[in-house]
Amino acid sequence: MEKTSAALWRRIDERYNMIGSECGNCGRAYFPQRIICRKCGRKSVMKEKMLSGNGEIYSYSRIRVPPDDFKDAAPYTVGVIKLDEGPMVEGHIIENGKEIEIGRRVRTVFRKLRVDGDEGLIHYHFKFEPV
Ligand SMILES: [Zn+2]
């Protein structure tokens, strides 16, 4: 039981702080964390790495006909962000009055993603905001 709880809190910490991992053998960074480097395999020497959350828009798509969970949010934009440390991350891109275009610099923010059902369970996740 205690192990489960600790694992849960560790995941929350990982998500809230955008802690990825880095291979000490080749320097490649990952998010979410990996225990084995894709390039190095058994030679992996993985360690935690705090990511800056900064990067640029690699690709994006405007969603006008969303899945049911996001119908109240449409239209909205999702995309792939290439973080400065290398990992590619998918997520919502917040349109804070700035034009969204490939190559635009973004920063990571922690925001509400959606609310589930009548009990109002709130899901949070990373989103990306043009800077
Ligand atoms: Zn490696």
Boltz pocket constraint, residues with backbone or C-beta under 6 A from the ligand:
constraints:
  - pocket:
      binder: B
      contacts: [[A, 23], [A, 24], [A, 25], [A, 26], [A, 27], [A, 28], [A, 37], [A, 38], [A, 39], [A, 40], [A, 41], [A, 44], [A, 45]]
      max_distance: 6.0
